[in-house]
Amino acid sequence: MTERATPIEQAALPTFETLLRTVEEMDTPEGFKAELIRGKIIVSPFSKLRHLRRMRALREQLEAHAPEGHIAEIAPFLFRFSAAERAYGPALFVADESAFEGEGRHADGAALSLVGEFTSVSTRDTDWSEKLDVYGRLVPVYLVVDMQGSEITCFWDPSPHGYRSRTKVSFDQPLHVPKPFDFTIDTTGF
């Protein structure tokens, strides 16, 4: 008898909505968050304890200058970016408060007016590439607080090809955040 290769039916890859539902239903360990990155569910730890003081200082400054009806938070919430088939849980965000009136466990990324990510050794590459690309098409302002480089970078003016503008300063230098915020962040003590 001659043996022939027999094709094996490949299981269909899960859809973005299926993966998003899976992330919603996950019981992640305490202190961890789940995100959809490059079509995969990635579980990573929340920010390090030493980031809290900087996160709170930044949140308080942003809250005072947030667009009307927007809130600044460091609470872990998932935001979906359906066109990119991604869902992220930023370290800090400013978003339209109405995005949190629903029953689900994730909000629409279009509600965001600003996202802040605090880099760690494990998330640095994703914050500087993957998230920069996705946020750069929709979110008006993206702050990357580079904890390894002791710098903060502000990206703004999103377009279909990513952010058109950016400014980078070292910690302890002022950083202007453009509209819809239009104020200068005091990074003293970062």
N, CA and C of each residue as an Amber inpcrd file, in Angstrom:
protein
   570
   0.8440000  -1.1650000   0.0000000   0.0000000   0.0000000   0.0000000
   0.8950000   1.2350000   0.0000000   0.5460000   2.1750000  -0.8460000
   1.2890000   3.4190000  -0.9280000   0.7350000   4.4150000   0.0790000
   1.6430000   5.0210000   0.8240000   1.1880000   6.0270000   1.7860000
   1.1330000   7.3780000   1.1100000   0.0570000   8.0700000   1.3780000
  -0.1000000   9.4280000   0.8520000  -0.2040000  10.4000000   2.0080000
   0.2950000  11.5820000   1.7530000   0.1370000  12.6330000   2.7610000
  -1.3390000  12.9560000   2.8760000  -1.8260000  12.9890000   4.0720000
  -3.2230000  13.3140000   4.3060000  -3.3000000  14.6910000   4.9400000
  -3.9600000  15.6120000   4.2530000  -4.0440000  16.9510000   4.8410000
  -4.8390000  16.9270000   6.1470000  -4.3530000  17.6700000   7.1070000
  -5.0360000  17.8080000   8.3830000  -5.7370000  19.1410000   8.3700000
  -7.0020000  19.1100000   8.6880000  -7.7410000  20.3640000   8.7210000
  -7.1950000  21.2360000   9.8390000  -6.8670000  22.4480000   9.4480000
  -6.3320000  23.3800000  10.4340000  -7.4900000  24.0420000  11.1630000
  -7.3820000  24.0710000  12.4630000  -8.4150000  24.7350000  13.2510000
  -8.3940000  26.2250000  12.9260000  -9.5670000  26.7930000  12.8600000
  -9.6670000  28.2200000  12.5750000  -9.0440000  29.0110000  13.7190000
  -8.3060000  30.0470000  13.3520000  -7.7260000  30.9070000  14.3720000
  -8.8330000  31.6710000  15.0700000  -8.6930000  31.9170000  16.3520000
  -9.7420000  32.6430000  17.0640000  -9.8430000  34.0750000  16.5420000
 -11.0460000  34.5910000  16.5190000 -11.2750000  35.9540000  16.0590000
 -10.9060000  36.9360000  17.1700000 -10.7880000  38.1960000  16.8070000
 -10.5080000  39.2420000  17.7900000 -11.5740000  39.2380000  18.8700000
 -12.8380000  39.1400000  18.4840000 -13.9260000  39.1580000  19.4700000
 -13.8470000  37.9590000  20.4140000 -13.4700000  36.7980000  19.8910000
 -13.3190000  35.6100000  20.7320000 -12.1840000  35.8080000  21.7340000
 -11.0640000  36.3220000  21.2600000  -9.9410000  36.5790000  22.1530000
 -10.2940000  37.6320000  23.2010000 -10.9950000  38.6710000  22.7710000
 -11.3900000  39.7230000  23.7010000 -12.3080000  39.1610000  24.7810000
 -13.2380000  38.3240000  24.3990000 -14.1490000  37.6870000  25.3590000
 -13.3470000  36.7930000  26.3220000 -12.3600000  36.1030000  25.8110000
 -11.5140000  35.2590000  26.6550000 -10.7650000  36.0940000  27.6830000
 -10.2210000  37.2310000  27.2410000  -9.5150000  38.1210000  28.1710000
 -10.4700000  38.6100000  29.2520000 -11.6890000  38.9700000  28.8530000
 -12.6870000  39.4480000  29.8190000 -12.9980000  38.3960000  30.8800000
 -13.0370000  37.1430000  30.4630000 -13.4370000  36.0650000  31.3590000
 -12.2740000  35.4790000  32.1610000 -11.0590000  35.8960000  31.8450000
  -9.8930000  35.3530000  32.5400000  -9.8640000  35.7930000  33.9960000
  -9.4380000  34.8940000  34.8110000  -9.2310000  35.2010000  36.2180000
  -7.7200000  35.3210000  36.4060000  -7.1850000  36.4850000  36.0260000
  -5.7400000  36.6700000  36.1020000  -5.3090000  36.7300000  37.5620000
  -4.1140000  36.2800000  37.8340000  -3.6190000  36.3370000  39.2180000
  -3.6000000  37.7850000  39.7210000  -3.7470000  37.9530000  41.0100000
  -3.7270000  39.2840000  41.5890000  -2.4040000  39.9710000  41.2450000
  -2.5170000  41.2240000  40.8060000  -1.3310000  41.9870000  40.4380000
  -0.9190000  41.8330000  38.9920000  -1.7250000  41.1230000  38.1940000
  -1.4190000  40.9190000  36.7820000  -2.5670000  41.4320000  35.9250000
  -2.2610000  41.7560000  34.6770000  -3.2800000  42.1720000  33.7130000
  -3.0980000  41.3730000  32.4370000  -4.1750000  41.2290000  31.6880000
  -4.1290000  40.5340000  30.4050000  -4.4410000  41.5420000  29.3010000
  -3.6790000  41.4840000  28.2210000  -3.8740000  42.3630000  27.0800000
  -3.8350000  41.5240000  25.8030000  -4.3740000  42.0690000  24.7130000
  -4.2760000  41.4270000  23.4050000  -3.2090000  42.1650000  22.6130000
  -2.1120000  41.4890000  22.3780000  -0.9820000  42.0900000  21.6830000
  -0.5780000  41.1620000  20.5470000  -0.6150000  41.6740000  19.3330000
  -0.2410000  40.9080000  18.1340000  -1.0130000  39.5940000  18.0190000
  -2.2920000  39.6300000  18.3550000  -3.1340000  38.4510000  18.2150000
  -2.9490000  37.4090000  19.3000000  -2.2380000  37.7710000  20.3660000
  -2.0050000  36.8360000  21.4610000  -2.4530000  37.4650000  22.7700000
  -2.8800000  36.6240000  23.6870000  -3.2170000  37.0930000  25.0270000
  -1.9190000  37.0930000  25.8300000  -1.5440000  38.2700000  26.3010000
  -0.3110000  38.4370000  27.0620000  -0.6780000  38.8300000  28.4870000
  -0.1920000  38.0700000  29.4520000  -0.4160000  38.3660000  30.8640000
   0.8950000  38.9100000  31.4230000   0.8080000  40.0930000  32.0190000
   2.0130000  40.7180000  32.5740000   1.6720000  41.3740000  33.9030000
   2.6960000  41.6080000  34.7290000   2.4300000  42.2280000  36.0330000
   2.0570000  43.6930000  35.8900000   1.2790000  44.2030000  36.8580000
   1.0050000  45.6270000  36.9240000   2.3300000  46.3420000  37.1230000
   2.2860000  47.6410000  37.0820000   3.4860000  48.4460000  37.2750000
   4.1420000  48.1380000  38.6230000   5.4390000  48.3700000  38.6730000
   6.1810000  48.1410000  39.9060000   5.7720000  49.1530000  40.9670000
   5.9590000  48.7790000  42.2080000   5.6050000  49.6520000  43.3260000
   6.2740000  51.0180000  43.2140000   7.5140000  51.0510000  42.7700000
   8.2330000  52.3160000  42.6950000   7.6580000  53.2610000  41.6400000
   6.7940000  52.7750000  40.7800000   6.1610000  53.6200000  39.7690000
   4.9740000  54.4050000  40.3250000   4.4070000  53.9420000  41.4330000
   3.1610000  54.5220000  41.9340000   3.2550000  56.0200000  42.1880000
   4.2970000  56.4490000  42.8470000   4.4200000  57.8780000  43.1590000
   4.4270000  58.7150000  41.8760000   5.1540000  58.2800000  40.8780000
   5.2160000  58.9950000  39.5990000   3.8610000  58.9330000  38.8770000
   3.2220000  57.7710000  38.9280000   1.9230000  57.6130000  38.2750000
   0.8870000  58.5440000  38.9000000   0.8680000  58.6010000  40.2160000
  -0.0950000  59.4710000  40.9040000   0.1920000  60.9380000  40.6280000
   1.4660000  61.3300000  40.6580000   1.8290000  62.7240000  40.3890000
   1.3990000  63.1290000  38.9770000   1.6200000  62.2440000  38.0290000
   1.2340000  62.5280000  36.6440000  -0.2860000  62.5570000  36.5090000
  -0.9690000  61.5940000  37.1240000  -2.4310000  61.5650000  37.0610000
  -3.0300000  62.8480000  37.6280000  -2.5500000  63.3080000  38.7700000
  -3.0890000  64.5220000  39.3900000  -2.9160000  65.7380000  38.4850000
  -1.7620000  65.8390000  37.8290000  -1.5360000  66.9710000  36.9250000
  -2.4420000  66.8830000  35.6980000  -2.5910000  65.6870000  35.1590000
  -3.4460000  65.5130000  33.9850000  -4.9120000  65.7620000  34.3260000
  -5.3420000  65.2980000  35.4840000  -6.7300000  65.4570000  35.9010000
  -7.1160000  66.9370000  35.9600000  -6.2000000  67.7750000  36.4220000
  -6.4700000  69.2110000  36.5280000  -6.6100000  69.8870000  35.1630000
  -6.1130000  69.2450000  34.1010000  -6.1430000  69.8430000  32.7640000
  -6.8840000  68.9880000  31.7390000  -7.5770000  67.9660000  32.1990000
  -8.2840000  67.0540000  31.2940000  -9.4330000  67.7700000  30.5860000
  -9.7530000  67.3500000  29.3680000 -10.9180000  67.9180000  28.6820000
 -12.1810000  67.7000000  29.5180000 -13.1350000  68.5690000  29.3560000
 -14.3880000  68.4580000  30.1160000 -15.0410000  67.0990000  29.8670000
 -15.4740000  66.4690000  30.9610000 -16.1300000  65.1690000  30.8690000
 -15.1650000  63.9930000  30.8430000 -13.8570000  64.2640000  30.9180000
 -12.8530000  63.2050000  30.8980000 -12.2750000  63.0160000  32.2970000
 -11.9040000  61.7810000  32.5960000 -11.3130000  61.4570000  33.8930000
  -9.9080000  60.8970000  33.6870000  -9.0490000  61.1490000  34.6580000
  -7.6940000  60.5980000  34.6420000  -7.6430000  59.4850000  35.6790000
  -7.0890000  58.3290000  35.2860000  -7.0840000  57.1590000  36.1760000
  -5.8260000  56.3350000  36.0060000  -5.4900000  55.6270000  37.0680000
  -4.4220000  54.6240000  37.0090000  -4.9830000  53.2330000  37.3050000
  -6.3090000  53.1470000  37.3880000  -6.9630000  51.8580000  37.6330000
  -6.8430000  50.9850000  36.3840000  -6.7110000  49.6740000  36.5700000
  -6.5360000  48.7820000  35.4190000  -7.8420000  48.5370000  34.6550000
  -7.9570000  49.1470000  33.4950000  -9.0870000  48.9120000  32.5890000
  -8.5550000  48.5560000  31.2230000  -9.2970000  47.7440000  30.4970000
  -8.9190000  47.3110000  29.1660000  -9.6220000  48.1820000  28.1320000
  -8.8740000  48.6650000  27.1420000  -9.4270000  49.4460000  26.0390000
  -9.2120000  48.6750000  24.7500000 -10.2660000  48.5610000  23.9520000
 -10.1700000  47.8000000  22.7030000  -9.9410000  48.7470000  21.5300000
  -9.1550000  48.2660000  20.5920000  -8.8690000  48.9630000  19.3460000
  -9.2340000  47.9850000  18.2410000 -10.5160000  47.9480000  17.9150000
 -11.0470000  46.9240000  17.0210000 -10.3910000  46.9140000  15.6520000
 -10.1390000  48.0850000  15.0660000  -9.5440000  48.1360000  13.7280000
  -8.1610000  47.4770000  13.7170000  -7.4310000  47.5800000  14.8080000
  -6.0990000  46.9790000  14.9070000  -6.1480000  45.5890000  15.5520000
  -7.3300000  45.1800000  16.0070000  -7.5230000  43.9100000  16.7080000
  -6.5740000  43.7930000  17.9020000  -6.5760000  44.8470000  18.7080000
  -5.7470000  44.9020000  19.9050000  -6.5990000  45.3590000  21.0790000
  -6.1580000  45.0700000  22.2900000  -6.8010000  45.5570000  23.5110000
  -5.7130000  45.7300000  24.5610000  -5.5900000  46.9480000  25.0760000
  -4.5300000  47.2790000  26.0100000  -5.0970000  47.7710000  27.3310000
  -4.3390000  47.5380000  28.3760000  -4.6540000  48.0480000  29.7070000
  -3.5580000  49.0180000  30.1180000  -3.6620000  50.2930000  29.7190000
  -2.5810000  51.2410000  29.9900000  -2.3670000  51.4870000  31.4820000
  -1.1460000  51.8860000  31.8100000  -0.7960000  52.1830000  33.1970000
  -1.5620000  53.3990000  33.6960000  -1.7830000  54.3620000  32.8180000
  -2.4760000  55.6000000  33.1460000  -3.2510000  56.0290000  31.9150000
  -4.4360000  56.5840000  32.1160000  -5.2070000  57.0510000  30.9600000
  -6.0960000  58.2170000  31.3480000  -6.4720000  58.9770000  30.3320000
  -7.5040000  60.0040000  30.4480000  -8.5240000  59.6520000  29.3740000
  -9.7890000  59.5120000  29.7850000 -10.8220000  59.0700000  28.8480000
 -12.1560000  59.7200000  29.1810000 -13.0270000  59.7310000  28.1860000
 -14.3860000  60.2370000  28.3600000 -15.0870000  59.3560000  29.3930000
 -15.6060000  60.0020000  30.4340000 -16.2290000  59.2710000  31.5310000
 -17.4100000  58.4170000  31.0700000 -18.0770000  58.8250000  30.0050000
 -19.2350000  58.0690000  29.5190000 -18.8480000  56.6760000  29.0120000
 -17.5610000  56.4470000  28.7260000 -17.1090000  55.1330000  28.2580000
 -17.2450000  54.0600000  29.3260000 -17.4730000  54.4720000  30.5860000
 -17.5250000  53.5280000  31.6940000 -18.9410000  53.2980000  32.2120000
 -19.9260000  53.6380000  31.4150000 -21.3120000  53.4590000  31.8260000
 -21.8790000  52.1040000  31.4480000 -21.1850000  51.3550000  30.6200000
 -21.6830000  50.0640000  30.1640000 -21.4210000  48.9580000  31.1650000
 -21.8830000  47.7640000  30.8210000 -21.7420000  46.6020000  31.6890000
 -20.4890000  45.7870000  31.3920000 -19.8620000  45.9900000  30.2490000
 -18.7300000  45.1610000  29.8450000 -17.4970000  45.3820000  30.6850000
 -16.4150000  44.7180000  30.2720000 -15.1580000  44.8280000  31.0050000
 -14.0870000  45.5270000  30.1950000 -14.4680000  46.0470000  29.0320000
 -13.5130000  46.8090000  28.2310000 -14.2240000  48.0140000  27.6300000
 -13.4460000  49.0670000  27.3970000 -13.9850000  50.3030000  26.8390000
 -13.4160000  50.5070000  25.4420000 -14.0930000  51.3370000  24.6690000
 -13.6540000  51.6480000  23.3180000 -12.4520000  52.5810000  23.3780000
 -11.3840000  52.2590000  22.6690000 -10.1850000  53.0790000  22.6370000
 -10.4420000  54.4900000  22.1300000 -11.5330000  54.6930000  21.3820000
 -11.8660000  56.0270000  20.8770000 -12.2120000  56.9890000  22.0090000
 -12.5030000  56.4860000  23.1970000 -12.8390000  57.3360000  24.3440000
 -11.5990000  57.9910000  24.9540000 -10.4260000  57.5010000  24.6050000
  -9.1860000  57.9880000  25.1960000  -8.7630000  59.3390000  24.6260000
  -8.3490000  60.2420000  25.5130000  -7.7370000  61.4900000  25.0570000
  -6.2320000  61.4650000  25.3410000  -5.8030000  60.5680000  26.2250000
  -4.3770000  60.4280000  26.5390000  -4.1320000  59.0520000  27.1390000
  -2.9800000  58.4890000  26.8160000  -2.5180000  57.2420000  27.4220000
  -1.1010000  57.4770000  27.9120000  -0.7930000  56.9370000  29.0850000
   0.5630000  56.9690000  29.6180000   1.0140000  55.5590000  29.9400000
   2.1590000  55.1870000  29.4300000   2.7410000  53.8780000  29.7360000
   4.0650000  54.0970000  30.4540000   4.2710000  53.3570000  31.5420000
   5.5050000  53.3930000  32.3140000   6.2730000  52.1340000  31.9450000
   7.4110000  52.2910000  31.3180000   8.1340000  51.1300000  30.8160000
   8.7440000  50.3030000  31.9360000   8.8570000  49.0240000  31.6480000
   9.5990000  48.0960000  32.4940000  10.4460000  47.2630000  31.5420000
  11.3340000  46.4740000  32.0750000  12.1840000  45.6520000  31.2210000
  11.3280000  44.7480000  30.3300000  10.2350000  44.2100000  30.8790000
   9.4090000  43.2680000  30.1160000   8.4450000  43.9430000  29.1380000
   8.0890000  45.2170000  29.3520000   7.1050000  45.8700000  28.4710000
   7.7010000  46.9580000  27.5810000   8.9440000  47.3060000  27.7940000
   9.5520000  48.4480000  27.0980000   9.4050000  48.3600000  25.5800000
   9.7390000  47.2240000  24.9810000   9.6550000  47.0920000  23.5250000
   8.2290000  47.2750000  23.0230000   7.2690000  46.7000000  23.7220000
   5.8650000  46.8270000  23.3280000   5.3900000  48.2730000  23.4420000
   5.7800000  48.9650000  24.5130000   5.3750000  50.3570000  24.7000000
   5.9350000  51.2620000  23.6030000   7.1660000  50.9800000  23.1510000
   7.8310000  51.8210000  22.1640000   7.5140000  51.4450000  20.7170000
   6.9610000  50.2870000  20.4710000   6.6870000  49.8930000  19.0810000
   5.2120000  49.5730000  18.8670000   4.7860000  48.4260000  19.3440000
   3.4050000  47.9570000  19.1540000   2.3780000  48.9960000  19.5960000
   2.4650000  49.4510000  20.8360000   1.4730000  50.3910000  21.3580000
   1.6210000  51.7670000  20.7150000   2.8350000  52.1830000  20.4460000
   3.0590000  53.4640000  19.7720000   2.3570000  53.4690000  18.4170000
   2.4380000  52.3830000  17.6940000   1.8010000  52.2800000  16.3790000
   0.2780000  52.3420000  16.4880000  -0.3020000  51.5800000  17.4060000
  -1.7690000  51.5320000  17.5370000  -2.3120000  52.8390000  18.1100000
  -1.7340000  53.3120000  19.2090000  -2.1850000  54.5780000  19.7990000
  -2.0090000  55.7240000  18.8040000  -0.9460000  55.6820000  18.0170000
  -0.6250000  56.7600000  17.0790000  -1.6220000  56.9610000  15.9610000
  -2.5810000  56.0800000  15.8330000  -3.6220000  56.2130000  14.8100000
  -4.9190000  56.7770000  15.3660000  -5.0250000  56.8430000  16.7210000
  -6.3100000  57.2060000  17.3140000  -6.2320000  58.1200000  18.5370000
  -5.3190000  57.8490000  19.4500000  -5.2800000  58.5550000  20.7380000
  -4.5650000  59.8990000  20.5720000  -5.2040000  61.0180000  20.9640000
  -4.5990000  62.3350000  20.7560000  -3.2090000  62.5240000  21.3690000
  -2.9670000  61.9830000  22.5620000  -1.6670000  62.1710000  23.2250000
  -1.2320000  60.8370000  23.8480000   0.0420000  60.5030000  23.6460000
   0.6330000  59.2940000  24.2390000   1.9010000  59.6970000  24.9600000
   1.9720000  59.3810000  26.2540000   3.1570000  59.6510000  27.0630000
   3.8590000  58.3280000  27.3610000   5.1370000  58.2580000  27.0440000
   5.9400000  57.0990000  27.4040000   6.8950000  57.5610000  28.4900000
   6.6680000  57.0530000  29.6900000   7.5370000  57.3620000  30.8200000
   8.5620000  56.2370000  30.8640000   9.7330000  56.5240000  30.3250000
  10.7820000  55.5200000  30.1720000  11.5700000  55.4220000  31.4760000
  11.2220000  54.4430000  32.2810000  11.8290000  54.2860000  33.5950000
  13.2870000  53.8230000  33.4960000  13.6470000  53.1430000  32.4270000
  15.0250000  52.7020000  32.2690000  15.9060000  53.8530000  31.7590000
  15.3520000  54.7180000  30.9100000  16.1110000  55.8280000  30.3450000
  15.9710000  57.1360000  31.1100000  15.1230000  57.1610000  32.1570000
  14.8570000  58.3730000  32.9530000  14.4320000  59.5410000  32.0650000
  13.5070000  59.2400000  31.1310000  12.9920000  60.2430000  30.1920000
  11.4920000  60.0820000  30.0470000  10.8500000  61.1500000  29.6130000
   9.4320000  61.0790000  29.2840000   9.2590000  61.6730000  27.8870000
   8.5410000  60.9590000  27.0460000   8.2960000  61.3860000  25.6750000
   6.8070000  61.5930000  25.4740000   6.4680000  62.7100000  24.8560000
   5.0840000  63.0340000  24.5280000   4.9060000  62.9380000  23.0180000
   3.9860000  62.0760000  22.5810000   3.6270000  61.9540000  21.1730000
   2.2430000  62.5670000  21.0010000   2.0140000  63.2670000  19.8820000
   0.6930000  63.8290000  19.6180000   0.4780000  63.9900000  18.1260000
  -0.7110000  64.3860000  17.7760000  -1.1390000  64.5660000  16.3890000
  -1.2110000  63.2200000  15.6520000  -2.1690000  62.3700000  16.0650000
  -2.2980000  61.0500000  15.4360000  -2.7140000  61.1600000  13.9680000
  -2.3460000  60.1490000  13.1990000  -2.7130000  60.0740000  11.7810000
  -2.8200000  58.6010000  11.4060000  -3.3120000  58.2970000  10.2040000
  -3.3730000  56.8890000   9.7900000  -2.0010000  56.2020000   9.7540000
  -0.9360000  57.0080000   9.7720000   0.4190000  56.4490000   9.7300000
   1.1590000  56.5950000  11.0590000   0.4600000  57.0360000  12.0940000
   1.0800000  57.2040000  13.4050000   1.2250000  58.6680000  13.7770000
   1.8170000  58.9020000  14.9250000   1.9650000  60.2720000  15.4220000
   2.8730000  61.0870000  14.5110000   2.5120000  62.3550000  14.3520000
   3.3030000  63.2620000  13.5180000   4.2980000  64.0840000  14.3230000
   4.0930000  64.1790000  15.6590000   4.9490000  65.0400000  16.4830000
   5.3250000  64.3580000  17.7880000   6.4960000  64.7500000  18.3090000
   6.9250000  64.2320000  19.6030000   7.9400000  65.1740000  20.2360000
   7.9930000  65.1100000  21.5580000   8.9680000  65.8560000  22.3550000
   9.4520000  64.9320000  23.4580000  10.7600000  64.9670000  23.7200000
  11.3260000  64.1200000  24.7750000  12.1460000  64.9970000  25.7150000
  11.9730000  64.7520000  27.0270000  12.7720000  65.4470000  28.0330000
  13.2640000  64.4370000  29.0660000  14.3260000  64.7940000  29.7510000
  14.8110000  63.9990000  30.8750000  13.9390000  64.2970000  32.0820000
  13.8790000  63.3310000  33.0100000  13.1660000  63.5750000  34.2600000
  13.7320000  64.8500000  34.8940000  12.9020000  65.5650000  35.5960000
  13.2100000  66.8400000  36.2540000  13.1710000  68.0310000  35.3000000
  12.8290000  67.8170000  34.0230000  12.6470000  68.9250000  33.0870000
  11.1640000  69.0450000  32.7710000  10.6730000  70.2690000  32.4970000
   9.2570000  70.4310000  32.1650000   8.9370000  69.8390000  30.7910000
   7.7100000  69.3240000  30.6540000   7.2630000  68.7520000  29.3810000
   5.9050000  69.3330000  29.0300000   5.8290000  70.0050000  27.8890000
   4.5470000  70.5600000  27.4500000   3.6980000  69.4590000  26.8220000
   2.4380000  69.3970000  27.2380000   1.4650000  68.4580000  26.6730000
   0.4880000  69.2960000  25.8540000   0.3880000  69.0350000  24.5460000
  -0.4560000  69.8640000  23.6780000  -1.9480000  69.6260000  23.8900000
  -2.7440000  70.3230000  23.0980000  -4.2040000  70.1940000  23.1590000
  -4.5850000  68.7430000  22.9530000  -5.5840000  68.2770000  23.5970000
  -6.6210000  68.9970000  24.3280000  -6.2650000  69.3330000  25.7730000
  -4.9960000  69.1620000  26.1780000  -4.5730000  69.4570000  27.5550000
  -3.9420000  70.8450000  27.6560000  -2.9530000  71.1110000  26.8430000
  -2.2870000  72.4080000  26.7320000  -1.7760000  72.9290000  28.0800000
  -0.8520000  72.1760000  28.6710000  -0.2080000  72.5950000  29.9100000
   1.1790000  71.9320000  29.9740000   1.9490000  72.3180000  30.9710000
   3.2930000  71.7830000  31.1290000   3.3610000  70.8900000  32.3610000
   3.8260000  69.6580000  32.1480000   3.9850000  68.6910000  33.2440000
   5.2340000  69.0290000  34.0350000   5.1000000  69.0250000  35.3340000
   6.2340000  69.1980000  36.2350000   6.7770000  67.7960000  36.5330000
   7.9440000  67.4810000  36.0130000   8.5200000  66.1510000  36.2220000
   9.5320000  66.1430000  37.3660000   9.5730000  67.2050000  38.1440000
  10.4650000  67.2480000  39.2940000  10.1710000  66.0460000  40.2050000
  11.1980000  65.3360000  40.5310000  11.0280000  64.1890000  41.4090000
  10.7270000  62.8840000  40.6880000  10.5860000  62.9020000  39.3550000
  10.3290000  61.6650000  38.6320000  11.5560000  60.7600000  38.7220000
